[in-house]
Amino acid sequence: MRFREAQKELAKLADGEYHTITRKTTSPSDGAKLIAECSVYIHGYSYHQGKTWEEALGGMREELRNPQPKVPASKAEPTTEDIF
């Protein structure tokens, strides 16, 4: 899958919601094989990464099918009420 195809697929999954798609390529100094990282994000969901667009989009599709409840920011850090 090419970047434009992945971009269109992510836009379809996002259904009008804010989203971002990135590809990072790292060139190791020892001349080893290039390292590619593809990532996708839709507002309100997690970032999903993979070595390919299919892998990253697959993670996003899975989360969209089985969303996890979000922890409210006010409950992200334990308070004394949570401890005692």
C-alpha positions, 0 to 999 in steps of 0.5 A: 500500500502506498502513502496516498492509499493509506491516507485515503483509507485513514480519512475514510476510517476517521469519518470527518474526525481529526486524523494524522498519518506519518512515515518515518525512515531511519538510516542507521549509521552502520549502513544497515537496512533502512528502518521504516515506521508507519503511524496513524492517529484519529482524535480520541483513539491511540496512535497505531504504528507498524512496519507497513501501512497495513499493519498500522491501519490494522491496529486502528481498525481493531481499536475502532471495532473494540474501543476501550473506555477512556480514563477521565483526566481527573482520575488519571492520577490517584488521589488520597481518596483512591488510596484510603 
